[in-house]
Amino acid sequence: MKRVKTGIKGFDELVQGGLPEGASILVTGSPGTGKSIFGLQFLFNGATKFHEKGLYVSFEQLKKDIVNQASQFGWDMMKLEREKKIEILCIPITKVTQDTVIMIKNKIKKEKIKRVVIDSLTTLTVNAPIYSMTKDLTIKDVVNDNTVFSPPIVGDFLVKHFIYSFIEGLQEFETVTTILISENSTEPGYMSRDTVSEFACDGVILINFESLGGDYSRSLIVRKMRQTKNDEDVHPVEISEHGIVVHQLK
């Protein structure tokens, strides 16, 4: 199997040398854990070290904020954009429709993108019900003999239907590796806010933040990685001046 190296110090060793090419990887955790930094570093290293074009799709931030965040680690995203090695695409959540996935897929094909970051599924989850169209649903999808028809039940289905379809659409590319960012779930037993993306994705990386004192307050664990014998230990994580560093257990 071809492996896609993230170039993140200490991480690739946890997944047999890199992510499986073409995989969809969920990076989940609470706010401020470094999920977006992980995604930016994945794209920056891809463009500068491994000659792979990247696409960063944000439904949350303005482009200038993403560029400024990257510059804190010495990553000149504007330079890479001018060189057509990376593109930052910011889509206001109010502009997202059923055609958004089609637009992203067309861009991936046209520009021969190899690495994609979606930031974030959580934003899509909050707004997903308004995107689903009745032509995509059947009565049996939302109603059966035991169903008590209520808007919250239907709304929950529409959220999961939209998120699953979104991920499935990006998985059609066998040579495009995708990082999908999400906040972790408030419901026990789930790892993502939408409660479905951890099942749809090929891999799950969980980053936690705990204020316990000592040198490291963040930790990372690879919870799932299809076609890979992944390290199952919890590893300390440092956000250094050069980006994320995953430390080995001593």
C-alpha positions in Angstrom: 0.0 0.0 0.0 1.2 3.5 -0.8 1.6 5.7 2.3 1.0 9.4 2.4 3.5 11.0 4.9 2.1 13.8 7.0 5.6 15.1 7.8 4.4 15.8 11.3 7.2 14.9 13.6 6.5 11.7 15.6 3.2 11.0 13.9 3.9 8.9 10.9 5.6 6.2 13.0 2.2 5.6 14.6 0.6 4.5 11.3 3.3 2.4 9.6 4.9 5.3 7.9 2.0 7.4 6.8 -1.7 7.6 6.1 -3.1 5.1 3.6 -3.3 6.9 0.2 -6.9 7.8 -0.6 -8.1 7.5 3.0 -10.6 9.8 4.7 -9.3 10.7 8.2 -11.3 12.3 11.0 -9.3 14.5 13.3 -11.5 15.2 16.3 -11.1 16.9 19.7 -12.2 19.8 21.8 -11.6 23.5 20.7 -8.0 24.6 21.0 -6.4 21.2 20.7 -4.6 21.9 17.5 -6.9 20.2 14.9 -6.7 23.0 12.4 -2.9 23.2 12.9 -2.7 19.4 12.1 -4.6 20.0 8.9 -2.5 23.0 7.8 0.8 21.2 8.6 -0.4 18.2 6.6 -1.0 20.4 3.5 2.2 22.5 4.0 4.4 19.5 4.3 2.7 17.9 1.3 3.4 20.9 -0.9 7.0 21.7 0.3 8.4 18.2 1.0 6.4 15.7 -1.0 5.3 17.8 -4.1 1.6 17.1 -3.6 -1.0 19.9 -4.2 -3.3 20.7 -1.4 -6.8 22.2 -0.9 -8.0 23.7 2.4 -11.7 24.1 2.6 -13.0 26.2 5.5 -16.6 26.8 6.5 -15.6 28.7 9.6 -12.7 31.1 9.1 -11.8 33.9 6.8 -8.9 33.3 4.5 -6.8 36.0 6.2 -7.2 34.3 9.6 -6.1 31.0 8.2 -3.1 32.6 6.5 -2.2 34.4 9.8 -2.5 31.2 11.8 -0.2 29.4 9.4 2.4 32.2 9.4 2.9 31.7 13.2 4.7 28.5 12.3 6.6 29.9 9.4 4.2 28.5 6.8 3.8 31.0 3.9 0.5 29.9 2.5 0.1 32.9 0.2 3.5 32.1 -1.5 2.3 28.5 -2.0 -1.0 29.7 -3.4 0.9 31.9 -5.9 2.9 28.9 -6.9 -0.4 26.9 -7.3 0.8 24.3 -4.8 -2.0 25.0 -2.2 -5.4 26.7 -2.5 -7.4 28.0 0.5 -11.2 27.9 -0.3 -13.4 29.7 2.3 -17.1 29.0 1.9 -19.6 30.9 4.1 -21.9 28.4 5.7 -24.9 30.3 4.3 -23.6 29.5 0.8 -23.4 25.7 1.3 -25.8 23.7 -0.8 -26.2 20.2 -2.2 -23.9 21.3 -5.0 -21.0 22.2 -2.7 -19.6 18.7 -2.7 -19.8 18.6 -6.5 -17.9 21.9 -6.7 -15.2 20.7 -4.4 -14.9 17.4 -6.4 -14.6 19.3 -9.7 -11.8 21.4 -8.2 -10.0 18.4 -7.0 -10.2 16.8 -10.5 -9.3 20.0 -12.4 -6.4 21.0 -10.2 -5.1 17.5 -9.6 -5.3 17.9 -5.9 -3.7 15.1 -3.7 -4.4 16.4 -0.2 -7.6 17.9 1.1 -8.6 19.4 4.5 -12.2 20.1 5.4 -12.7 22.4 8.4 -15.1 21.6 9.8 -17.7 18.9 9.8 -19.1 20.4 13.0 -20.2 23.6 11.2 -21.9 21.5 8.6 -23.6 19.5 11.3 -25.2 22.5 12.8 -26.6 23.6 9.5 -27.0 20.3 7.6 -30.9 19.9 7.8 -31.4 23.0 5.6 -29.3 21.4 2.8 -31.2 18.1 2.4 -33.7 18.1 -0.4 -36.8 16.0 -0.4 -35.9 14.5 -3.8 -33.0 12.7 -2.1 -35.2 11.0 0.5 -37.9 8.4 0.5 -40.7 7.9 3.0 -39.0 4.7 4.3 -35.9 6.7 5.2 -37.7 8.7 7.8 -40.9 6.9 8.6 -41.7 3.3 9.4 -44.4 1.4 11.3 -42.9 2.3 14.7 -42.0 5.9 13.9 -43.5 8.8 15.9 -43.2 11.6 13.4 -41.6 14.7 14.9 -39.4 17.4 13.4 -36.4 16.6 15.8 -36.3 13.0 14.7 -36.4 13.9 11.0 -33.9 16.6 11.6 -31.4 14.2 13.2 -31.7 11.9 10.2 -31.1 14.7 7.8 -28.0 15.7 9.6 -26.5 12.2 9.5 -27.7 11.7 5.9 -26.0 14.9 4.7 -22.7 14.3 6.6 -22.4 10.7 5.4 -23.1 11.7 1.8 -20.5 14.5 2.1 -17.8 12.1 3.3 -18.8 9.4 0.7 -18.5 12.0 -2.1 -14.9 12.7 -1.2 -14.0 9.1 -0.8 -14.5 8.5 -4.6 -11.0 9.7 -5.2 -8.6 6.7 -4.8 -5.4 8.9 -4.7 -6.7 11.9 -2.7 -6.1 11.7 1.0 -8.6 13.8 3.1 -8.5 15.2 6.6 -11.9 16.0 8.0 -11.9 18.1 11.2 -14.6 17.9 13.9 -15.3 18.8 17.5 -15.7 15.8 19.7 -19.1 14.6 20.8 -20.9 15.7 24.0 -22.7 12.3 23.8 -21.0 9.3 25.5 -19.9 6.6 23.2 -19.3 8.9 20.2 -16.2 10.7 19.0 -17.6 13.4 16.7 -20.4 15.9 17.1 -22.4 14.4 14.3 -22.0 10.9 15.7 -21.7 9.3 12.3 -18.4 10.5 10.7 -16.2 8.2 12.8 -18.0 5.3 11.2 -17.9 6.7 7.7 -14.2 7.7 7.8 -11.3 5.3 7.3 -9.4 6.6 10.3 -9.9 8.5 13.5 -7.3 10.7 15.3 -8.4 12.0 18.7 -6.6 15.0 20.2 -7.4 15.8 23.8 -6.6 18.8 26.1 -6.2 18.3 29.8 -4.8 20.9 32.1 -2.8 18.5 34.4 0.4 20.5 34.8 3.8 19.3 33.5 5.2 20.0 30.0 2.4 18.6 27.9 -1.4 19.3 28.2 -2.4 17.8 24.9 -2.4 14.2 23.9 -3.0 12.2 20.7 -4.3 8.7 20.0 -5.0 7.0 16.8 -8.4 5.4 17.5 -8.8 3.7 14.1 -6.9 3.3 10.9 -8.2 0.9 8.3 -5.6 -1.3 6.5 -3.0 -0.2 9.1 -1.6 -1.7 12.3 -1.7 1.6 14.2 -0.1 2.4 17.5 -2.8 2.3 20.2 -1.0 4.3 22.9 -1.8 7.8 24.1 1.1 10.2 23.1 1.9 13.6 24.5 1.6 16.4 21.9 3.4 19.7 21.8 2.6 22.7 19.6 6.0 24.1 18.9 7.1 27.1 16.9 7.3 24.8 13.9 4.0 23.1 14.4 2.7 19.9 16.0 5.2 17.5 17.5 4.0 14.0 18.7 6.3 12.6 21.4 7.0 9.0 22.2 6.1 7.6 25.6 9.1 7.3 27.8 
